């Protein structure tokens, strides 16, 4: 074991004692598949961590009351009176029934309470909208019908029907990340958790380039930057390879050179490899002389025989991508500060 690997192992073993903090509730993240199937899959080792609340039933009861009200009556049950009409339209489109509310999951995120329910049959809500946000007031719980944040669809598309509760420890890839998680837990704020620790920053983890995923992606990128497009396709899953080839192989040579030439002018620095089970996340920053660096991600798929392949090439942004883009990628602000601004009342 070399020095870098020893350091990585030491950091990965860091454990955060959480006895004095609120008990957690974890919802496994959706494992976004390249081929759409009726059966959704969830990551084996990646979740969104929130706090449990002993007021879950009170939140459900408040939600069930809403189902019976007219727009005029709703104005007294929403956090902002101007949202009454919007709230009524949402409930009508949702097809939500009291039984579904009773079976819903409730978690706490800072000063807010999230109620997430199975999408009702015949609902006109879009994917990720099956979630409601409540605030506690002197008169009970009020629905904040206009609250919006990338956390919401991330939770709504998670495996909230099968939560994991009572976690008493959290690892972190770096010492600075560990300190951030401690503050998040004290404030009941949400964060992402993977098999190798919490993801709360783009700080570089020791030994990131020496991991199997780091070595694999480095090799693939070396081939790509050498203009060996056929060989690069061999590093991808079948679906990603087909998208890659349809985009670049039939492109006129001059256009391809211009497009890839711009891409190749940016270098990459790996930051973290996050383990979500069969899916691995390669987090890296892009750098180019005279340009502002920015952060990005690559998804790898691990096969049963232990092999790796690049996946999700050219795919639409998923709920996880949107959450990362707002809270983890930005270098000019901290995850703790940004999540606090949104989920802690002043």
Secondary structure as GFF3:
##gff-version 3
##sequence-region A 1 346
A	DSSP	alpha_helix	3	12	.	.	.	ID=ss1
A	DSSP	beta_strand	15	17	.	.	.	ID=ss2
A	DSSP	beta_strand	24	30	.	.	.	ID=ss3
A	DSSP	beta_strand	42	51	.	.	.	ID=ss4
A	DSSP	alpha_helix	56	66	.	.	.	ID=ss5
A	DSSP	alpha_helix	71	74	.	.	.	ID=ss6
A	DSSP	three_ten_helix	81	83	.	.	.	ID=ss7
A	DSSP	alpha_helix	84	94	.	.	.	ID=ss8
A	DSSP	alpha_helix	98	102	.	.	.	ID=ss9
A	DSSP	beta_strand	105	109	.	.	.	ID=ss10
A	DSSP	beta_strand	112	116	.	.	.	ID=ss11
A	DSSP	beta_strand	131	137	.	.	.	ID=ss12
A	DSSP	beta_strand	140	143	.	.	.	ID=ss13
A	DSSP	alpha_helix	150	156	.	.	.	ID=ss14
A	DSSP	three_ten_helix	160	162	.	.	.	ID=ss15
A	DSSP	beta_strand	164	165	.	.	.	ID=ss16
A	DSSP	beta_strand	169	171	.	.	.	ID=ss17
A	DSSP	alpha_helix	175	186	.	.	.	ID=ss18
A	DSSP	beta_strand	191	194	.	.	.	ID=ss19
A	DSSP	beta_strand	197	199	.	.	.	ID=ss20
A	DSSP	three_ten_helix	208	210	.	.	.	ID=ss21
A	DSSP	alpha_helix	212	225	.	.	.	ID=ss22
A	DSSP	alpha_helix	229	233	.	.	.	ID=ss23
A	DSSP	alpha_helix	238	248	.	.	.	ID=ss24
A	DSSP	alpha_helix	253	264	.	.	.	ID=ss25
A	DSSP	beta_strand	267	275	.	.	.	ID=ss26
A	DSSP	beta_strand	279	287	.	.	.	ID=ss27
A	DSSP	beta_strand	294	302	.	.	.	ID=ss28
A	DSSP	beta_strand	308	311	.	.	.	ID=ss29
A	DSSP	alpha_helix	319	327	.	.	.	ID=ss30
A	DSSP	alpha_helix	335	343	.	.	.	ID=ss31
###
